[in-house]
Amino acid sequence: MTEDDFLEALFKRMPRPPGELVIPPGDDCAGFREAGGSLLLIAADQVVEGRHFLDEGAFASSPQQVGRKLLARNLSDIAAMGGTPLYCLSSVALGSRHDAAWLDRFFDGMLDLARRWDTHLIGGDLARGAGKTVASLTIVGRAVESRVLRRSGAGDGDGFWATGLFGRSFPTGHHLEFEPRLAEARWLSEQGFASAMIDVSDGLLIDAGRLCRASGVSLFLDVGAVPRRGTGTSMEQALSDGEDYELLFSVPKEKERRLGREWPFRDLPLTRIGELRRAPAPGIFDAGGSPLAPAGPPGWDHFSR
C-alpha cells in the first residue's frame, strides 16, 4: 500500500464536517468558505529528524534552517492554492539530542521567515520526546474563492508548466533555503493563467500524478525539457528526488503564449514540460506516448521507506 492508497481509504471513512467546507481532504489545503467570497485555507506539515533534516555529516542542518524549513513547507502549500498566509501554530516534541538552546535557535529561523511573509505564530505546544525531534506546523491562509487553485482544474489540451529547477535538493542544500513561490502563485491565480496547481514535495513524477488523477487527465511529459539543478543532476534525480518545492501547473492552450510574454519573475525559470490530455485512466507518458517508468521509485513515499 502506498501513502496515497492509505489516504484515499482514510478519506472515505471521514464524515464530511458541517458548515462551509469547499475544499475537502485531498488538496494542498482544506478550504472553508467565508463571507465576501474568500476561502479560509488550512494545512499542516512536519519535519522529522533523520528524514527532513540531519544533525551530522556533510548535509547537517542548523537549528535555524530546520525552523525555517518547517514554516517554508507550509507556506508552499498555501502557495499551491494561490493563497496568502496569515497565521500558524507549531508543536515540537524535542528529541534527546536537542535542548532549549537548540529550540530557541529553531524558532529564530521560523520567525525570521514568518516576518518576511507577514505570517504570525499564534500558539502551539512543546514536549520532550523519547527519541528524535519531530516538529509540526499548522498554517492558516486566505484565498479568493473564484481564483483558488486546486489539483482538479486541469483540462484537455492544457500545457503543463513548472517553475524553477529540479533534483538533488538535499545534497545542494536547496531543501533548507528554498523560497516558497507565494508571489508567483498569486500572480498566476490573479492573472487567470493557471487552471490547476500543485507544489513538488515528494517528487516531480509522483506529484504530477496526483494532479493528473484529481483532474482526470494524463500527462505527456517532455522529459528532456525538465530543468535540472546543476550539471551534476541526472534526469532520474530531477524526476524523482523531491523536496524541490516548485510549482507544477496547467495552462489552457490559448493562454500559453501570453504567459511566456508576461511572466514578470525573470530570475525564476519558467518551463513548459508537457501537455495534458483527457483520459479515462490517468497516467504519465513520454512525449511519444510510451508509459514513463523510472528505473527507481517515482518519488518519496513514506510507506515504502
DAGIMO-V768639 format. One record per residue. N is the residue number from 1. PHI is phi in radians with two decimals (* if undefined). PSI is psi in whole degrees, 0 to 359 (none if undefined). OMEGA is omega in whole degrees, 0 to 359 (999 if undefined). Layout:
<<N/PHI/PSI/OMEGA> <N/PHI/PSI/OMEGA>>
This chain:
<<1/*/132/176> <2/-1.53/169/175> <3/-1.03/317/180> <4/-1.13/322/177> <5/-1.06/314/181> <6/-1.07/314/182> <7/-1.15/321/178> <8/-1.04/317/178> <9/-1.17/321/180> <10/-1.14/317/182> <11/-1.03/325/179> <12/-1.18/334/180> <13/-1.48/347/187> <14/-1.55/121/178> <15/-1.17/144/178> <16/-1.22/127/182> <17/-1.23/151/177> <18/-1.19/159/177> <19/1.83/204/191> <20/-1.77/50/176> <21/-1.32/111/182> <22/-1.67/322/180> <23/-2.03/105/182> <24/-1.41/180/178> <25/-0.96/143/179> <26/2.18/351/175> <27/-1.91/184/179> <28/-1.20/332/176> <29/-2.43/154/164> <30/-1.44/155/182> <31/-2.42/129/178> <32/-1.97/136/181> <33/-1.26/133/174> <34/-1.95/171/175> <35/-1.19/148/174> <36/1.52/12/175> <37/1.48/17/179> <38/-1.95/161/176> <39/-2.03/139/171> <40/-1.56/120/182> <41/-1.74/138/180> <42/-2.40/132/178> <43/-2.56/163/178> <44/-2.48/146/177> <45/-2.67/170/185> <46/-2.55/165/169> <47/-2.19/139/184> <48/-2.14/128/177> <49/-1.01/133/181> <50/1.56/345/176> <51/-1.97/302/183> <52/-1.67/344/176> <53/-2.70/154/180> <54/-2.12/148/178> <55/-1.64/339/187> <56/-2.29/164/174> <57/1.54/187/185> <58/-1.13/335/184> <59/-1.87/26/182> <60/-1.12/146/182> <61/-1.93/142/172> <62/-1.35/159/176> <63/-0.99/321/180> <64/-1.08/320/179> <65/-1.14/324/180> <66/-1.17/314/179> <67/-1.11/320/177> <68/-1.10/316/182> <69/-1.09/320/181> <70/-1.03/312/179> <71/-1.19/319/183> <72/-1.07/322/178> <73/-1.04/319/180> <74/-1.28/322/175> <75/-1.06/325/179> <76/-1.13/326/176> <77/-1.16/319/176> <78/-1.10/318/179> <79/-1.03/318/183> <80/-1.07/341/178> <81/-1.72/359/184> <82/1.32/26/187> <83/-1.78/181/178> <84/-2.11/127/180> <85/-1.29/150/181> <86/-2.20/301/188> <87/-2.39/161/174> <88/-2.62/156/175> <89/-2.26/138/184> <90/-2.17/136/174> <91/-2.10/132/183> <92/-2.24/127/168> <93/-1.83/105/188> <94/-1.35/125/183> <95/-1.37/177/186> <96/-1.20/339/182> <97/-1.52/351/188> <98/-2.11/151/182> <99/-2.23/187/183> <100/-1.11/327/179> <101/-1.15/319/176> <102/-1.07/316/182> <103/-1.13/322/179> <104/-1.08/317/179> <105/-1.24/326/175> <106/-0.98/313/180> <107/-1.27/335/172> <108/-0.99/312/181> <109/-1.13/319/179> <110/-1.14/314/185> <111/-1.23/328/176> <112/-1.06/315/179> <113/-1.22/323/179> <114/-1.05/320/179> <115/-1.12/323/180> <116/-1.09/326/185> <117/-1.90/18/177> <118/0.88/46/180> <119/-1.99/131/190> <120/-1.90/125/173> <121/-1.34/119/188> <122/-2.07/6/179> <123/2.80/191/179> <124/2.61/213/184> <125/-2.73/149/176> <126/-2.19/142/177> <127/-2.63/163/173> <128/-1.77/117/180> <129/-1.47/170/182> <130/-1.56/340/185> <131/-2.30/255/183> <132/-1.58/157/178> <133/-1.28/132/175> <134/-2.28/128/180> <135/-2.23/134/181> <136/-2.14/149/178> <137/-2.39/136/174> <138/-1.91/131/183> <139/-2.08/147/178> <140/-2.16/133/179> <141/-2.47/189/182> <142/-2.52/146/175> <143/-2.50/155/173> <144/-1.30/126/186> <145/-1.02/321/183> <146/-1.26/348/182> <147/-2.07/1/183> <148/-1.09/142/182> <149/-1.82/124/179> <150/-2.03/174/177> <151/-1.35/346/192> <152/-1.74/10/187> <153/-1.72/0/184> <154/-1.23/147/182> <155/-2.14/169/180> <156/-1.08/127/179> <157/1.55/356/177> <158/-1.09/144/170> <159/-1.33/153/180> <160/-2.00/120/190> <161/-2.12/159/179> <162/-2.49/144/170> <163/-1.63/154/168> <164/1.23/205/185> <165/-2.17/163/186> <166/-2.33/150/174> <167/1.73/148/174> <168/0.94/40/180> <169/-1.14/321/184> <170/-1.24/305/182> <171/-1.15/336/179> <172/-1.53/351/182> <173/1.45/1/180> <174/-1.02/325/184> <175/-1.12/343/179> <176/-1.71/335/190> <177/-2.05/5/184> <178/-1.09/153/177> <179/-1.75/120/175> <180/-1.01/136/188> <181/-1.50/51/183> <182/-1.18/311/182> <183/-1.13/319/181> <184/-1.15/317/181> <185/-1.17/320/178> <186/-1.11/321/179> <187/-1.11/314/179> <188/-1.05/322/178> <189/-1.22/311/184> <190/-1.14/325/181> <191/-1.49/353/176> <192/1.31/24/181> <193/-1.43/314/186> <194/-1.48/138/176> <195/-1.83/338/175> <196/-2.70/154/184> <197/-2.71/151/173> <198/-2.63/151/173> <199/-1.71/155/185> <200/-1.70/105/175> <201/-1.95/319/185> <202/-1.67/351/180> <203/2.39/146/184> <204/-1.00/313/183> <205/-1.17/314/184> <206/-1.20/323/180> <207/-1.35/325/174> <208/-1.08/322/178> <209/-1.10/325/178> <210/-1.14/317/177> <211/-1.11/319/181> <212/-1.08/314/181> <213/-1.12/320/180> <214/-1.14/326/183> <215/-1.66/350/182> <216/1.21/38/180> <217/-2.25/163/171> <218/-1.89/150/178> <219/-1.82/127/171> <220/-1.81/100/192> <221/-1.59/128/172> <222/-1.48/89/188> <223/-0.99/320/181> <224/-1.17/343/181> <225/-1.51/346/183> <226/-1.11/121/184> <227/-1.34/128/186> <228/-1.79/151/181> <229/-1.49/91/177> <230/1.51/162/184> <231/-1.23/339/181> <232/-1.51/4/182> <233/-1.60/124/178> <234/-1.39/163/177> <235/-1.11/322/178> <236/-1.02/318/179> <237/-1.16/319/180> <238/-1.11/325/183> <239/-1.42/334/194> <240/-2.23/345/188> <241/-1.12/315/182> <242/1.43/185/182> <243/1.06/29/178> <244/-1.51/324/181> <245/0.98/37/171> <246/-1.68/171/181> <247/-1.72/135/166> <248/-1.94/132/183> <249/-2.69/155/179> <250/-1.74/147/181> <251/-2.36/124/176> <252/-0.94/142/187> <253/-0.94/320/185> <254/-1.24/349/181> <255/-1.83/354/189> <256/-1.15/316/182> <257/-1.10/319/180> <258/-1.16/324/177> <259/-1.02/314/180> <260/-1.06/325/180> <261/-1.32/323/191> <262/-1.72/353/181> <263/-0.94/116/187> <264/-1.56/350/187> <265/-1.66/74/192> <266/-1.18/340/178> <267/-1.44/352/181> <268/-1.93/119/179> <269/-1.04/141/175> <270/-2.24/122/190> <271/-2.34/133/171> <272/-1.46/118/186> <273/-2.02/6/179> <274/2.98/189/180> <275/-2.40/145/180> <276/-1.83/139/179> <277/-2.38/142/180> <278/-1.04/136/184> <279/-2.63/140/177> <280/-1.19/331/178> <281/-2.25/91/185> <282/-0.99/142/178> <283/-2.73/183/178> <284/-2.14/129/184> <285/-2.24/160/172> <286/-1.38/177/186> <287/-1.10/337/179> <288/-1.52/356/177> <289/1.69/5/177> <290/-1.50/140/178> <291/-0.96/134/182> <292/-1.54/113/183> <293/-2.15/101/179> <294/-1.16/157/181> <295/-1.14/327/180> <296/-2.02/198/178> <297/-1.07/147/180> <298/-1.31/356/180> <299/2.94/191/183> <300/-1.50/124/175> <301/-2.26/117/186> <302/-1.12/338/182> <303/-1.48/350/180> <304/-1.95/7/182> <305/-1.95/none/999>>
